[in-house]
Amino acid sequence: MNKSKDKKNIKQLFTPIAESDIDTLAIGDQIEINGIIFCGRDAVLPKIARLIEANALDRLKVTLEGGVIFHTAVSPAGIGPTTSNKVEIEGSIPLLSQAGVRIHLGKGSVGAETVAALKRYRSVFAVTPPVSALFSDKIISQRIAAFPEEGMEALYEVEVRNFPAIIASAHGKSLFSE
């Protein structure tokens, strides 16, 4: 069942994200995400990728299928995107997509290999404005889901309402390609 609907040309998406929702997205689409998103960056995304490689993802006690991962830390000051093409972050995107993550949120561009992996695993990359105050207003609740020893870079589960993003890579194409 496609759970997205248009609202003022902004596509409303609800987690878990269905593959059919991904099929409807195109570069430049404005979206708002509702439901649970996971927040992680340099410290935890490679750890999760190693768990996927070891077929041990069940240790996390979270479900990535249909998930959204925001490349950010969670601090008392709020949340804001970090650069997604850092080796530790971009290197985890193919494995996370293979594990069922449908939307990766961050800032900056991702490389051609990552764009191809997103297409292969029916996932997309979306960019968000670096405006912590705006995002804080969209958070309903938050909790540490895994790796509490990483402090504000732990894997957080955050429930959001109308969390804005723009699709930057979808179906093998990228906003950043010539």
C-alpha positions as CSV (number, residue, x, y, z in Angstrom):
1,M,0.0,0.0,0.0
2,N,1.4,3.4,-1.0
3,K,1.3,5.5,2.1
4,S,2.5,8.8,0.5
5,K,0.2,11.6,-0.4
6,D,0.7,15.0,-1.9
7,K,0.3,18.1,0.3
8,K,1.1,21.4,-1.4
9,N,3.4,19.4,-3.8
10,I,5.2,18.0,-0.8
11,K,5.1,14.3,-0.6
12,Q,4.2,13.0,2.9
13,L,6.0,9.8,3.8
14,F,5.3,7.6,6.8
15,T,7.7,5.1,8.2
16,P,8.3,2.3,7.6
17,I,8.8,3.5,4.0
18,A,7.5,1.1,1.4
19,E,9.4,0.3,-1.8
20,S,6.4,1.5,-3.7
21,D,6.9,4.9,-2.1
22,I,10.5,5.0,-3.3
23,D,9.3,4.1,-6.8
24,T,7.3,7.4,-6.9
25,L,10.2,9.7,-5.9
26,A,12.3,11.7,-8.3
27,I,15.2,14.0,-8.0
28,G,14.0,17.4,-6.7
29,D,10.9,16.1,-5.0
30,Q,10.2,17.8,-1.7
31,I,9.3,15.3,1.1
32,E,8.2,15.3,4.7
33,I,8.9,12.3,6.8
34,N,6.7,11.2,9.6
35,G,7.4,8.4,12.1
36,I,10.6,6.9,13.4
37,I,14.0,7.9,11.9
38,F,17.4,6.7,13.1
39,C,20.2,9.2,13.7
40,G,23.8,8.2,13.3
41,R,27.1,9.3,11.8
42,D,30.8,8.5,11.7
43,A,31.0,6.6,15.0
44,V,28.0,4.2,14.6
45,L,27.2,3.7,10.9
46,P,30.4,1.7,10.3
47,K,29.5,-0.4,13.4
48,I,26.1,-1.2,12.0
49,A,27.6,-2.0,8.6
50,R,30.0,-4.5,10.3
51,L,27.0,-6.1,12.0
52,I,25.2,-6.4,8.6
53,E,28.3,-8.0,7.1
54,A,28.5,-10.5,10.0
55,N,24.8,-11.3,9.7
56,A,24.4,-10.1,13.3
57,L,22.0,-7.1,12.8
58,D,19.6,-8.7,15.2
59,R,21.9,-7.6,18.0
60,L,20.7,-4.0,17.5
61,K,17.1,-4.8,18.4
62,V,16.0,-2.2,15.8
63,T,14.3,-2.8,12.4
64,L,16.0,-1.1,9.5
65,E,13.5,-2.5,6.9
66,G,11.7,0.6,5.5
67,G,13.9,2.8,7.7
68,V,15.3,6.3,7.5
69,I,18.8,7.1,8.7
70,F,19.7,10.8,9.2
71,H,23.5,11.5,9.2
72,T,23.6,13.5,12.4
73,A,24.5,13.4,16.1
74,V,21.8,14.2,18.7
75,S,22.8,16.8,21.2
76,P,20.9,19.2,23.6
77,A,21.4,21.9,21.0
78,G,19.4,19.9,18.5
79,I,20.1,17.9,15.3
80,G,21.5,19.0,12.0
81,P,23.0,17.1,9.0
82,T,26.6,16.2,8.7
83,T,28.4,15.7,5.4
84,S,27.3,12.4,3.9
85,N,30.3,11.8,1.7
86,K,32.7,11.2,4.6
87,V,34.3,7.7,4.0
88,E,32.7,6.3,7.2
89,I,29.2,7.4,6.3
90,E,29.1,7.0,2.6
91,G,30.8,3.6,2.9
92,S,28.0,2.4,5.0
93,I,25.1,3.4,2.7
94,P,25.2,0.4,0.4
95,L,25.1,-2.1,3.3
96,L,22.4,-0.1,5.1
97,S,20.3,0.0,1.9
98,Q,20.8,-3.7,1.4
99,A,19.5,-4.2,5.0
100,G,16.3,-2.3,4.1
101,V,17.0,1.4,4.8
102,R,15.0,3.3,2.2
103,I,16.0,6.9,2.8
104,H,19.4,8.3,3.8
105,L,19.3,11.9,4.9
106,G,22.3,14.2,5.1
107,K,24.1,17.0,3.2
108,G,26.5,17.3,0.3
109,S,26.8,14.9,-2.6
110,V,27.4,11.1,-2.8
111,G,29.5,9.4,-5.4
112,A,28.5,7.4,-8.5
113,E,29.1,4.0,-6.8
114,T,26.8,5.0,-4.0
115,V,24.1,6.3,-6.4
116,A,24.3,2.9,-8.2
117,A,24.0,1.0,-4.9
118,L,21.0,3.2,-4.0
119,K,19.3,2.2,-7.2
120,R,20.2,-1.5,-6.8
121,Y,18.7,-1.6,-3.3
122,R,15.7,0.7,-4.1
123,S,16.8,3.4,-1.7
124,V,17.2,7.2,-2.1
125,F,19.5,9.9,-0.7
126,A,17.8,13.2,0.4
127,V,19.4,16.4,1.5
128,T,18.2,18.5,4.3
129,P,18.9,22.2,5.2
130,P,21.4,22.6,8.1
131,V,18.9,24.3,10.4
132,S,19.0,22.7,13.8
133,A,16.2,24.8,15.3
134,L,13.8,23.8,12.4
135,F,14.5,20.1,13.1
136,S,14.1,20.3,16.8
137,D,10.6,21.6,16.3
138,K,9.8,18.4,14.3
139,I,10.9,15.9,17.0
140,I,8.2,14.2,19.0
141,S,10.4,11.9,21.0
142,Q,13.9,10.4,21.1
143,R,15.8,7.6,22.7
144,I,19.2,5.9,22.4
145,A,18.7,2.7,20.3
146,A,22.3,1.4,20.4
147,F,25.9,2.2,21.2
148,P,25.3,4.5,24.2
149,E,29.0,4.6,24.8
150,E,29.2,7.0,21.8
151,G,27.4,9.7,23.6
152,M,25.7,12.2,21.3
153,E,27.0,10.1,18.3
154,A,25.1,7.0,19.6
155,L,22.4,5.5,17.3
156,Y,19.3,7.4,18.2
157,E,15.7,6.5,17.4
158,V,13.8,9.8,16.9
159,E,10.1,10.1,16.2
160,V,9.4,13.1,13.9
161,R,6.5,14.9,12.3
162,N,6.8,16.7,8.9
163,F,10.6,16.4,8.8
164,P,11.6,18.2,5.5
165,A,14.1,16.9,2.9
166,I,14.7,17.1,-0.9
167,I,15.4,14.0,-2.9
168,A,19.0,14.3,-4.3
169,S,19.7,10.8,-5.6
170,A,17.1,8.3,-6.9
171,H,16.8,5.5,-9.5
172,G,20.5,5.8,-10.5
173,K,20.5,9.5,-11.0
174,S,21.9,12.3,-8.9
175,L,21.2,16.0,-8.5
176,F,25.0,16.4,-8.3
177,S,25.8,14.6,-11.6
178,E,26.4,16.6,-14.8
